[in-house]
Amino acid sequence: MNLPPFRVLAFSGLMVLSLGVCAVALLSGHISPESISAMVERAGSLGMLAYVAAVVIMELVWLPRAWGLLVGGALFGPLLGTGLSIVGDLAGGVLCYALARGAAHQWVEGVLARHPRASRVTQLLAHRRGASTMAFLRVCPVAHYTLVSYAAGVTGVRPAPYVLGTAVGILPASILYPMLGHAAMRPGSPLFFAIIGIIILFLVVTIVAARRALKEMP
């Protein structure tokens, strides 16, 4: 399973577009960090619940999870945003997995059969179902987050290693992207560019690691 350059470029383009829209909105005065903080404070716990639910829904319908994680940092700050992102990320992954193992098993099989990258992930999980494999698939940009969740359920990965591997594997993105979303509230700041640099380095390292690991897998 090679990692196609277009997928990396598409993800990079998505990130640039998202940050660009945010920067334009901030610099034009349409939104401000203060107005966002006031809105979140008024929403209270309902706002947190709505955010977690939105992340879960995004993952159910195959939308890029990076959007949700960036918004988490922008709305709630780096610490609370990270915590809520982890909760939403894990809940979305568990729900997709449960659907694939249960009532929606046949439907999910049909969806995966029509997805060009699903067969290799399914084959991999059919042979290696441990927590380390799940963590690897979550950390490295091998396939879409939702695809991995569905494939794990279809192939019969046991709940304990699935949850453990997912919980460990989502940590880097669930920490870095909320931090970037928070830093994007002040585009041009040293923190903003530092986080972008860290994320670029993270993506390069995981892509290289994924290529090497996948060559050694059956």
N, C-alpha and C positions, 0 to 999 in steps of 0.2 A: 504494500500500500504506500505509494509515493505521495508526498505532500505537494500538490500542484502549486506552481507559483501564482496562478490566478487567484487561488483561495487566499493566499497570504496578502496579495495585492488588494483584493476586495475588502478584506478585513481592515487593512491599513487605510484604505480609502474611506471606509465607514467611520473609522475613528477620527480621521481628519475632518470629514464632513460634520460629524457630531460636535466636535470641539469648535469648528469654525462657526457653526450656527450659534453655539453658546457664546462665543467671543463677540460676535456681531450684536447679539441681543444685549450683552452687558455693556459694550462700548457705546451703543446707541442710546442707552438709558431706558430701554423697554423693561428690563429687569435689573435688580441689584441684589447683592448678597443680603442686604438688610431686609428688603421686601420678601425674599425667600424665607429668611429666618422667621419673620413675623407670620408668614402664612403657615409655616410648619408648626409654630408655637400655638396658633389658633386651632389647628387641626388636632393636635394632641395625639392620643393613642389611636384614634380612628385613622389619622394620617399614616401612622406606622403600619397599621393593619392593611390599609389600602395599598401601600407600597409593596408589602410582602405578597399580597394577593396579585398585584400587577406583575411581579416577577414570575410568579408561578404560572400565570396565564400566558405570559410571553414565551416561557419554555414549553408549555403544552402545544402552542401553535408554531413552534420552530422559529420564533423571532430571535435575533442575536441577543444573547444574555448580557453582552457588554453594555448595551443601552441601559438596561435596568440597573446594572451595577454603577455606572457613571451617574445616573440620576440619584441613586442612593447617597452617594457622597455629596452631591450638590445640594440635596435637600436636608440631609441630617448631619452632615459633617463627617470627618474621617472615621471616628470611633463608632458612633451609633450607626452610621451608614454601613460600615463594615459588618457590624453585628446583624443588622437587618438583612443585608445582602446574603450573609451566610445562611440565615434562617430561610429566606426566600429561595435561594439556590438549592439548598438541601430538600426543602419541601417540594419544590418543582421536580427535582430528580426522583424523589421517592414516589410521587404521584404518577409520573410517567412510567416508572418501573412497575408499580402496582397495577396500572391499567394494562400493561403489556403481559403481565403474568395472569391477570384475571379476566374481567368481563370483556375487555377490548382486545384480547389476544389475537383473534383472527383478523380483526381490522388492522392492528399494528403489523402483523405479518405481511398483509397486503401492501401497506405503506412502505415497509422496508424493502419489499420485493421490487417496488418501482423506483427506489432510490439507488443511484449508481454506486454510492460509496458504502452502502450498508452491508454488502455481502462479506467484505473483508473483515469488518468489525465483528459481524456475527460469527464468522469462522474463528476469529481470534478468541472471542468469549466462549465459544463452544469448547475450546481446548484449554483455556486458562481462565478460571473463574474466581481467582483469589482476589483479595483486597489490593494487592500490589498492582495487579493488572488494571483494576478499576481506577486506582490512583493515577497510574500512568496515562490512561485514556482521558482523565479529567485535566491533568496538568498540561499534557502535550497537545498541540493543535492537530490531532489526528482526524477527528470527525466532529460534527456538530454535537453540542451538549445533549440535545433532545434525542438525537439518533442513538447515542451511546446508552442513554437511559432506556429507550425502547428495546434496543438490541439486548441489553442485559436481562430484561424481563422475559423476552422471547426465548433466549437461550437457557434460561433456568439458573442464572447466577443466584446463589443463596442470599437471603436478606442481610445476614450479618456482614459478610465481606463486601456486599454491595454498598451498604450504608457506611461502613468504616472507610472503604476505599474512596467513596465519593466525598465524605466529610474531610478527609485529608487532602484529596486532590483539588478540591475547589478553593482551598485557602489562598493560594497565591493570587488568583484573579479576584477573589472576593475581598482581598485587602488592597491590591494595587489599583483596581479600577475605581472604587469609591474614593480613594485618595486622589486620583486624577480628577474625578468629578468635583471634589472639594477644591482642588487647586485651580480648576478651570473657572471658578468664580472670580479669580483674579488673574486673567490671562496676561502673560508677560512677566509674572513674578518668578523669582529663582526657583521656588518650590514647583511651579508648573513645569518648567523645563527639566528640572531634576527628575520628576516622576515620569515624564515622557521618555527621558533617557533610560530610566530603569526598566520601563515596560518594553522598550525596543530591545534592550539587552536580554530581558526575560524571554521575549518571543524568539530571538535568534538562538539562544541557548536551547530552548525547548524544541525548536524545529530541528536543530542538529541532533539533539538527543533522540528525538522520535525517529529520524531517518536511520540512525545507527541501530536503535533497538528493533525497529521493524524488519531490518535486513536479517537479524538473527532469529526472528520468530518464524515458525512454520507457516 
